[in-house]
Amino acid sequence: MSTLSMCQTQLGGFSFENCKRNAVLETEVTKVGCRMPAARKTGTTIVGVVFKDGLVLGADTRATEGMIVADKNCSKIHYISPNIYCCGAGTAADTEMTTQIISSNLELHSLSTGRLPRVATANRMLKQMLFRYQGHIGAALVLGGMDCNGPHLYSIYPHGSTDKLPYVTMGSGSLAAMAVFEDRYKQDMEEEDAKRLVRDAIAAGIFNDLGSGSNIDLCVITKGRVDYLRPHDMANKKGVRTGNYKYKRGTTGVLTKAVTKLDLEVVEETIQTMDTS
Amino acid sequence: MNTRGLRSQLKDSVPVTGMGQHIGAYGVQDTLRSGFSSVKNELLPSHALELSEKNFQLNQDKMNFSTLRNIQGLHAPLKLQMEYRAARQIQRLPFLQSSHLALDTLKGNDESISFEDILNDPAQSEMVGEPHIMVEYKLGLM
C-alpha cells in the first residue's frame, strides 16, 4: 500500500482494491481449465397475492449452488417490519443483507416518525439502493405488507425497477407460478382461497423448475395479524428406506468381554436444535 | 434519501475526473507517496461502480445544497456548509478514529444504516497510519 493512502482516513463501505487482481486470476484460471467459485443463488419461486382483507406471500425453500442443492430448507421470506415482509430471489447473500439493511433503516425511520412504516417507504428505499448499485446486487424481491392504506404488493427487480400489482411472481419458477395465477386469480378472494392459490402456484414452480424445491412457506398478512406458516406444506418428502442393511446381533461371535467404569460428573447440559431436514 | 427528479440530478452532479495520481510539489508524479505510475491502472476503473461510489456522497451533497438554495435561498446552504466545516474540524488526531458524532447528526447519517457502517469499518481496520506522517499531511507540512 502506498504511503499517501495511509495519510488519509479510511472510509467504510465497498472496497474495489481486489477487482483487478480478481480479473487477472479469472483469466489465469480459465486458461488452466478450472472455474471460479460461484455465489450461492436461491433459484426460486416466490409469489404474492392480494386478497380481500390482506395479502399472502409464498416461497419455496431450496437454495442451489450451481448444480447442487446447498440448503434443503432455507427461509426466503424475510422480516422487514411487524407489518411488512419480503420474499427474496437471486443471490442468497444479497437478498439477506439487503432486506436486513432496509429493515434496520425502516425501524429507525419509524422511530423517528412515531408511526407504523408504510410499504411504499420500504419500496422506495429498496429501489433507490438497488439502482445505486446498478444491478450488481442480485436481489429480486417481492415486497408485501399491510399499512394504514390497506394491503400493498410490489415486485422489485435487481436493477431497481418496481411494479405495484395485485399478484406477482419472481424467480426461476415464476413462469410456472404465473400460469397458475393467470388461470385462477379473482379479485377480493377469501383468505383460504388465496392460501390455496399460492400453495398451488408454488407447487407448480417446485415440480416444473429444477431451481425450486422442497417445502412451501406461506406468510399471511392481515390487519394486526401475521401468520408465518413454515412449512405450510411439504411437497417433496424424502422417502423412507424399505430395507435394513445392518447386521443382526449375534452375527459376530464374542470371545471375551471387559467392562471399565468411567466416573463422570454432569456439570452442564445444553440442548442445541439442528436442522435435520 | 433521494428526493430530486432525474434531470436536476444530472445537471448538478460532480463531473467524473478519473483516478489520477497525486501531483507532487513540482507538478510531476509523486513517486515517493503514490508508488510507480502505470497508465493502465489510472485510466480505467477496476470496477464499473468504483467511480460512482467514490463520488456518491459528493454528488448527493451537491444536489441537496442545490435544491435547498432553490427553495430557501442562498443563506440556507451557506449556513449548513459553515456548520459542516466547523464539525469537521473538531475531530481527534488524524491517525485515531473519531466518532464524527456532530457531523453525522448534521448530515442525518445517525438515522440510517448503509454498507459504510457494515463493511470495512474503519475502526476495525488492521492497519494504523503513521502518526507523524499523517499529522504532517493534515497540517500541510508534507
Interface residues (C-beta under 8 A of the other chain):
Chain A: M1 S2 T3 L4 S5 M6 C7 Q8 T9 Q10 L11 G12 G13 F14 S15 F16 C19 K20 A23 M97 I101 S104 N105 L108 H109 S112 R124 M125 Q128 M129 R132 Y133 Q134 H136
Chain B: M1 N2 H22 D30 L32 R33 S34 G35 N41 P45 S46 H47 A48 L49 E50 S52 E53 F56 P94 E111 S112 I113 S114 F115 E116 D117 I118 L119 N120 D121 P122 S125 M127 G129 E130 I133 M134 Y137 K138 M142
